[in-house]
Amino acid sequence: MTRARRVRPAAPGAPPGNRPGAPPPPDGPWRALRTAGGPIAVVDLDAFDANAEGLLRRAAGTPIRVASKSVRSRALISRVLQMEGYAGVLGYSVREAVWLAEHGIRDVVVAYPSVDRDAIAAVASSPALAEQICFMVDLPEHVRLLVDLAVLAGARLRVAIDADCSLRLGPLSVGVHRSKVRTPEDAGRLAGLIARTPGVRLCGLMLYEAQVAGVPDDRRGIRLVKRLSNDQLSRRRREIRAAVEGHGSLELVNGGGTGSLHTTRLDPAVTELAAGSGLFMPASFDGFADLGTRPAAWFASPVTRKPADDVVVTFSGGYHASGAPGRSRLPVPTYPAGLSYFAQEGAGEVQTPLRGAAARRLNVGDLVWFRHAKAGEMCERFTELLLVRGGQVVERVPTYRGEGQSFG
């Protein structure tokens, strides 16, 4: 016996486009495309641009650094950076940062520590790249690796410290596990090491509250965790920043994400915000209240089989998202509304069976539209994005992969 995928109830306060299970509007981008030979990725520029404006309104004047991992298209990153209020990129790889900087995108902070010696050496050997790229550290080992390569090249590399912002309640920690810099004392010691060491220059601090920015707030317990986190963070950010600034002035103090722009911007310790997922609004962001954004990215896959009147099979589609494994990582069948996965098969490597009343109206060759659970990860499956405006395909732009780039 098979069971259809359970649809979560609508999130209170979420706009119609964000509500899980809500029927898609009939005038969506699906008007632009009826058939395709294989899966295609589509971005609705009307929604994308509106989302970019919406994020700016939530930031209320605090600059937003574009999180490139959530976009993975150089053309769309450049499009956002042309808007007043966006400044710089929060990258995820040193090689990516080099590639972006060589293509004219300025001010890239690599948000994660790197041990890619060749890529770091490339930055160290180029004064122009060294000026545009900032490295992230949270361990002395990270600093020593940068210094080894900087001294060899006679360079001085820009460095930022990633401080842990998880919620601490006694022995309990709620958040992500990544940085060992947890206290003002930890931050001060690492900042002191950087300040005393030739070859590196302290320029920034990152204080990202993943348990607030990246977790939907459609449950009471989660909303409580977020309130406690924000209360604790306002003090911790201030103290950590003070400890770091005891060893040098900072060019930037970064915080926040798509789901927390409106709260992080209120913290005077933060000088800039980061966001990226809100531009595409993937399915994992359904359940955030009052984001004011709407879905802007899909992939569409053709029906290749019809084994029963109420069952269709689409080509490929098994584009699972990162994170804790589970059904929330699956793409969401969106249009036509009323299709669901078979529990035993899910989204498949070569074919994806779906069932529901909507299947009766679909023929072989028709497209089924899906939303990916994460934003930029969809782009790793496609070489180009079809940009749609007003129900028409107006442009095609390459993804990172389409430009022959893969940064992990």
C-alpha positions in Angstrom: 0.0 0.0 0.0 1.3 3.4 -0.9 0.8 6.7 0.9 0.7 10.2 -0.7 3.1 12.8 0.7 1.6 14.7 3.6 1.1 18.4 3.0 1.9 20.7 5.8 -0.7 23.3 6.8 -0.2 26.9 5.8 2.1 28.9 7.9 0.3 31.7 9.8 0.8 35.0 8.2 2.7 33.6 5.2 1.7 35.2 1.8 -0.2 32.9 -0.5 2.9 32.1 -2.6 4.7 30.8 0.5 2.0 28.6 1.9 2.9 24.9 1.6 0.1 23.1 -0.3 -1.5 26.4 -1.5 -2.5 26.1 -5.2 -0.1 28.0 -7.5 -1.5 31.1 -9.2 -2.8 30.3 -12.7 -0.8 33.2 -14.2 2.6 31.8 -13.0 5.7 31.4 -15.2 4.3 28.1 -16.5 2.5 30.1 -19.1 5.9 30.7 -20.8 6.8 27.0 -21.4 4.6 24.1 -22.2 7.1 21.5 -23.4 10.8 20.7 -23.2 13.0 17.7 -24.0 14.5 17.5 -20.5 14.4 19.2 -17.2 14.9 22.9 -17.4 15.5 25.5 -14.7 13.5 28.7 -14.7 13.7 32.0 -12.8 10.8 34.4 -12.8 12.4 37.8 -13.0 9.3 39.6 -11.7 9.4 37.6 -8.5 13.2 37.6 -8.3 13.4 41.4 -8.5 10.5 41.9 -6.1 12.2 39.5 -3.7 15.4 41.6 -3.9 13.4 44.7 -3.1 11.6 42.9 -0.3 14.9 41.9 1.3 16.1 45.5 1.2 12.9 46.7 2.9 13.5 44.2 5.7 17.1 45.3 6.0 15.9 48.9 6.3 19.1 50.6 5.2 21.7 48.1 6.4 23.7 46.9 3.4 23.2 43.3 2.3 26.0 41.1 1.1 24.8 38.6 -1.4 25.3 34.9 -0.3 26.5 33.4 -3.6 25.9 29.8 -2.6 22.2 30.5 -2.8 22.3 31.9 -6.3 25.2 30.3 -8.2 24.7 32.3 -11.3 27.2 35.1 -12.0 24.6 37.0 -14.1 22.0 37.0 -11.3 24.6 37.9 -8.6 25.7 40.9 -10.8 22.0 41.8 -11.3 21.4 42.1 -7.6 24.7 43.9 -6.9 23.5 46.7 -9.4 20.7 47.5 -6.9 21.4 50.2 -4.3 21.6 48.6 -0.9 23.5 45.5 -2.0 27.2 45.5 -1.6 29.7 42.7 -1.9 29.5 38.9 -2.0 29.6 36.3 0.8 31.3 33.5 -1.1 31.7 29.8 -0.2 35.0 28.9 -1.8 38.3 30.6 -2.4 38.4 29.4 -6.0 34.9 30.9 -6.4 36.0 34.2 -4.9 39.0 34.3 -7.3 36.8 33.6 -10.3 34.2 36.2 -9.3 36.9 38.8 -8.7 38.6 38.1 -12.0 35.2 38.8 -13.6 34.8 42.2 -12.0 32.8 41.3 -8.9 34.4 43.2 -6.0 34.6 42.7 -2.3 34.2 38.9 -1.7 34.3 37.6 1.8 34.8 33.8 1.8 32.4 32.7 4.5 34.1 29.5 5.4 37.7 28.6 6.3 39.7 27.0 3.4 42.7 24.6 3.2 42.9 25.0 -0.5 46.6 25.9 -0.7 46.7 26.5 -4.4 43.7 28.8 -4.4 45.1 30.7 -1.4 48.5 31.0 -3.1 46.8 32.4 -6.2 45.3 35.2 -4.1 48.5 35.8 -2.2 50.4 36.2 -5.5 48.0 38.8 -6.8 47.8 42.2 -5.1 44.5 42.9 -6.9 42.9 39.7 -5.7 44.4 40.1 -2.2 42.7 43.5 -2.0 39.2 42.1 -3.0 39.1 38.8 -1.1 38.8 38.3 2.6 39.5 34.9 4.3 37.5 33.4 7.2 39.2 31.8 10.2 38.2 30.4 13.6 41.3 28.4 14.5 45.1 29.3 14.8 45.7 26.5 12.2 43.7 28.6 9.7 45.8 31.6 10.4 49.1 29.7 10.1 48.1 28.3 6.7 47.3 31.7 5.4 50.5 33.2 6.8 52.7 30.4 5.3 51.4 31.2 1.8 51.3 35.0 2.3 54.9 35.2 3.5 56.1 33.1 0.6 54.4 35.6 -1.8 55.3 38.7 0.2 51.6 39.5 0.6 49.3 40.5 3.4 46.0 38.7 3.4 42.7 40.1 4.7 41.1 38.0 7.4 37.8 37.8 9.3 36.9 35.8 12.4 33.8 33.5 12.4 32.3 33.5 15.9 29.8 31.0 17.1 26.3 32.4 17.6 24.4 29.3 18.7 22.0 29.6 21.6 23.6 28.6 24.9 21.4 27.4 27.7 23.6 25.8 30.3 25.1 22.6 28.7 22.6 22.9 25.8 23.6 24.4 22.5 21.0 25.2 19.8 22.5 26.0 16.4 25.1 24.8 14.0 28.5 23.2 14.9 31.3 25.0 13.1 33.3 27.7 14.9 35.4 27.1 18.1 35.3 30.9 18.8 32.4 31.0 21.3 33.3 33.6 23.9 34.7 37.1 23.9 37.9 35.7 25.3 38.2 33.2 22.5 37.6 36.0 19.9 40.1 38.3 21.6 42.8 35.6 21.7 42.4 34.8 18.0 42.2 38.5 17.1 45.4 39.1 19.1 47.2 36.3 17.2 46.1 37.8 13.8 47.2 41.3 14.9 50.7 40.1 16.0 51.3 37.9 12.9 52.9 39.3 9.7 51.2 38.3 6.5 47.6 38.7 7.7 45.4 41.7 8.5 42.3 41.6 10.6 39.4 43.2 8.8 36.2 41.6 9.7 34.0 39.6 12.0 31.1 37.3 11.1 28.3 36.5 13.6 25.7 34.3 11.9 22.8 33.1 13.9 21.8 30.0 11.9 19.1 28.9 14.4 17.3 32.2 13.7 18.0 32.9 10.0 17.6 29.5 8.5 14.8 27.7 10.5 11.1 28.3 9.7 9.2 29.8 12.6 5.9 28.0 12.0 6.1 26.2 15.4 5.7 27.7 18.8 8.9 26.1 20.1 11.0 27.5 17.3 9.6 30.9 17.8 10.6 30.7 21.5 14.1 29.6 20.6 14.4 32.5 18.2 13.3 35.0 20.9 15.8 33.6 23.4 18.6 33.6 20.7 18.0 37.2 19.8 18.0 38.3 23.4 21.2 36.5 24.1 22.8 37.5 20.8 22.5 41.3 21.4 24.8 41.0 24.4 27.2 38.4 22.9 27.7 40.2 19.6 28.5 43.4 21.5 31.0 41.7 23.8 32.7 39.7 21.0 33.0 42.7 18.8 34.6 44.7 21.6 37.1 41.9 22.3 38.1 41.8 18.7 38.3 45.5 18.2 40.8 45.6 21.1 43.3 44.3 18.6 42.4 46.5 15.5 39.6 48.3 13.7 37.1 46.3 11.7 35.9 47.0 8.2 32.8 44.8 8.6 30.7 43.0 11.1 28.4 40.6 9.2 25.3 38.9 10.5 21.9 37.6 9.6 20.4 35.8 6.7 17.2 35.8 4.7 15.1 34.8 7.7 16.5 37.2 10.2 17.2 40.5 8.3 14.4 42.3 10.3 15.9 41.3 13.7 19.6 41.3 13.0 19.4 44.8 11.5 18.3 46.1 14.9 21.6 45.1 16.5 24.1 48.0 16.5 27.0 45.6 16.7 26.3 44.5 13.1 27.4 46.7 10.1 26.1 44.6 7.3 23.7 41.7 6.6 23.8 38.6 4.4 21.1 37.1 2.3 20.7 35.0 -0.8 18.0 32.3 -0.4 15.2 34.9 -0.3 16.0 35.8 -3.9 14.8 32.4 -5.1 12.6 31.5 -2.2 13.1 27.8 -2.2 10.6 25.4 -0.5 12.7 25.2 2.7 11.7 28.8 3.4 8.0 28.0 3.4 6.9 28.4 7.0 8.7 31.7 7.6 6.1 34.2 8.7 6.0 37.6 7.0 9.0 37.2 4.8 7.1 39.1 2.1 8.8 37.2 -0.7 7.4 34.6 -3.2 8.8 31.6 -5.1 11.0 32.7 -8.0 12.8 29.6 -9.1 11.7 26.2 -10.4 12.7 23.3 -12.5 10.3 21.8 -15.0 10.4 18.2 -16.1 8.4 16.5 -18.9 6.0 13.7 -18.5 7.5 10.6 -20.2 5.1 7.9 -19.1 1.5 7.5 -17.9 1.1 4.1 -16.4 -2.4 5.0 -15.0 -5.0 7.8 -15.5 -4.0 9.3 -12.2 -0.2 8.7 -12.4 2.4 10.4 -14.5 6.2 9.7 -14.6 8.5 12.7 -15.3 12.1 12.5 -16.5 14.8 12.7 -13.8 14.0 15.0 -10.9 15.8 13.4 -8.0 17.5 16.6 -6.9 17.6 16.2 -3.2 18.8 19.1 -1.1 21.5 19.1 1.6 20.8 18.9 5.3 19.4 16.2 7.5 17.9 13.5 5.2 14.2 13.3 5.0 11.2 14.3 2.9 11.8 17.9 3.5 14.8 17.7 1.3 12.8 16.6 -1.7 11.7 19.0 -4.5 8.1 20.0 -4.2 5.8 19.3 -7.1 4.1 22.6 -7.6 2.3 22.9 -11.0 -0.1 21.6 -11.8 -1.3 21.5 -8.2 -2.4 18.2 -6.7 0.5 15.8 -7.5 2.4 13.9 -4.8 5.2 11.3 -4.5 4.9 7.6 -4.0 6.4 6.9 -0.6 8.5 4.0 -1.9 10.1 5.9 -4.8 10.2 9.6 -4.1 12.1 11.7 -6.6 14.1 9.4 -8.9 17.5 9.3 -10.5 16.0 8.9 -14.0 12.3 9.1 -13.5 9.9 10.4 -10.9 6.4 8.9 -10.6 3.7 11.2 -9.3 0.1 10.7 -8.6 -3.0 12.8 -8.0 -6.1 14.2 -9.7 -3.9 16.6 -11.7 -2.3 13.7 -13.5 -5.5 13.0 -15.4 -5.1 16.3 -17.2 -1.5 15.7 -18.2 -0.3 14.1 -21.4 3.1 12.7 -22.4 5.4 15.7 -23.1 3.6 18.1 -20.7 5.8 19.8 -18.1 5.5 19.3 -14.3 7.1 22.2 -12.3 9.0 21.6 -9.1 10.5 23.9 -6.5 13.9 22.8 -5.1 14.1 22.6 -1.3 17.3 24.8 -1.3 18.1 27.8 -3.4 21.4 27.7 -5.2 21.8 23.9 -5.1 19.3 23.6 -8.0 21.8 25.4 -10.2 24.3 22.5 -9.8 21.9 20.4 -11.9 21.6 22.9 -14.8 23.9 24.7 -17.2 21.5 27.6 -17.8 18.5 29.4 -16.3 15.6 30.5 -18.4 14.6 34.0 -17.3 10.9 34.6 -17.6 9.0 37.9 -17.3 5.3 38.4 -17.9 4.8 34.9 -19.1 7.6 35.1 -21.7 11.2 33.8 -21.8 13.2 36.9 -22.1 16.8 35.7 -21.6 19.0 32.7 -20.9 21.9 33.0 -18.5 24.5 30.4 -17.4 24.7 28.9 -14.0 28.2 28.4 -12.4 28.1 24.9 -13.9 27.2 26.3 -17.3 30.3 28.4 -17.2 32.3 25.3 -16.5 32.7 26.0 -12.8 32.0 23.7 -9.8 33.1 24.9 -6.4 31.6 22.1 -4.3 
